Amino acid sequence: MSGFPEQPTPANELLDQIENLSEGDINWRGGRAFSLVYHPDDQELEGLLHEVATIYIHENALNPFKYPSLVQMETDVVDMAADLLHTQPRAGSMSSGGTESIFLAVHTARSIGEQRGITVPNIVTAETVHPAFAKACHYLKIEHRSTPLTPDLRADPDAIAASIDADTVLVVGSSPCYPFGVIDPIPELAALAVEKGTLMHVDACLGGWLLPWWERLGEPVPPWDFRVEGVTSMSADIHKYGYTFKGASLVMYREPEMVQHQWFVYDNWPGGLYGSITTAGTRPAAPIAGAWATICHLGAEGYLSKARQVRDATRGFQSGIAAIEELQVTGDPDMSVFEISAVPGSDVDIGGVGDVMDDRGWNLDRQQGGLHVMVSPYHLRVVDQFNVDLSDAVASHARSRGKAASYGGISELG
Ligand SMILES: Cc1ncc(COP(=O)(O)O)c(C=O)c1O
């Protein structure tokens, strides 16, 4: 299509066009995707979410006074999450996604730092934290100090300690990090933050809605949440392992008062007093209602059962990988997110393995050192086929076609 459409197009034609356009989109429904969508394998939940989205499709959460229903649901979601993550009721807000939650937490840290007289703030992270921290620092004009890992691919408390100074407003750890699925040593990092008099954020965008159930399943989970003294904020995405649709995350704090730093209030405008608690002005209502409905629908029992599926599928994939001499899982992941890499010294070209998997319809994101896997409940249905294809791919692959290690919007450029 070029230029602005002069004539209207009937709805049915547009729906046909959309069907055609989306033919090339990733097919996550068959369990062949390992990123972007967390497939809960739950038709009743999907039906509920479609209905909720329809009810709230046009509503706007910008003005809470006009929407008591949304205020109630957002408050409920925050309070339910506070219970799950072991902080206080009302100690947080919803946001549109992990990146916005991270922005808000970094902004809050900068604002608290300002109150303490810090004018040139920095934050200290391991190099495995999500790029959203670098992005937040870029936008908010904060120095990002990125530190190397220990050999087990976790944040190195010594390297972090060496980078903290009087202008550090935040130390960050991941529970777990995206590239390798390992949980950083949160108690050590939090103790450092306390000792140095700064704040500590746990990025649990991935783990926030899965680790509580992982723990209840009896899996070994190192301390990672607000039960660790010194953890002052957390990001936790409901649109990942919380299984609602996109646009729902949480930024949570140790104290309800810390949320006040998110408020932006402006009273010098002919339009009247403006107030907003997140970076967006107009806020879609459907993700708030969708998150509320999902959490209430699944409850602890539902989440536990989905966590069991994820755990069993993870074990299935990992034992398939262990059976292939030339492949390994990188490091020792703590959850259901991991990297598949070539055993050092083997002549396997892991990119070439990824190409064969692509040809067989699987979608594995390329990282710098291997192929990335994030496991969803639905994957339990496809573990066996995946393992057969992976084994064939190792046996038959050619040299990598050179698909770049990438994440997000760069993947198909250049
Ligand atoms: C650990 C971690 N933090 C933050 C994010 C950013 O979340 P979003 O893409 O919802 O902005 C992600 C996304 O995968 C992540 O894995």
The ligand as an SDF file (V2000), in Angstrom:
LIG
                    3D

 16 16  0  0  0  0  0  0  0  0999 V2000
   14.9180  -10.3810   32.1470 C   0  0  0  0  0  0  0  0  0  0  0  0
   14.1120   -9.4400   31.2980 C   0  0  0  0  0  0  0  0  0  0  0  0
   13.9660   -8.1500   31.6900 N   0  0  0  0  0  0  0  0  0  0  0  0
   13.2660   -7.2680   30.9820 C   0  0  0  0  0  0  0  0  0  0  0  0
   12.6670   -7.6190   29.7950 C   0  0  0  0  0  0  0  0  0  0  0  0
   11.9220   -6.5810   28.9890 C   0  0  0  0  0  0  0  0  0  0  0  0
   10.5580   -6.8630   28.9570 O   0  0  0  0  0  0  0  0  0  0  0  0
    9.5970   -6.2450   27.8330 P   0  0  0  0  0  0  0  0  0  0  0  0
   10.0340   -6.8540   26.5350 O   0  0  0  0  0  0  0  0  0  0  0  0
    8.2380   -6.6460   28.2800 O   0  0  0  0  0  0  0  0  0  0  0  0
    9.7690   -4.7750   27.8200 O   0  0  0  0  0  0  0  0  0  0  0  0
   12.7900   -8.9440   29.3430 C   0  0  0  0  0  0  0  0  0  0  0  0
   12.1730   -9.3650   28.0840 C   0  0  0  0  0  0  0  0  0  0  0  0
   12.3220  -10.5010   27.6600 O   0  0  0  0  0  0  0  0  0  0  0  0
   13.5400   -9.8750   30.1020 C   0  0  0  0  0  0  0  0  0  0  0  0
   13.7060  -11.1430   29.7060 O   0  0  0  0  0  0  0  0  0  0  0  0
  1  2  1  0
  2  3  1  0
  2 15  2  0
  3  4  2  0
  4  5  1  0
  5  6  1  0
  5 12  2  0
  6  7  1  0
  7  8  1  0
  8  9  2  0
  8 10  1  0
  8 11  1  0
 12 13  1  0
 12 15  1  0
 13 14  2  0
 15 16  1  0
M  END
$$$$
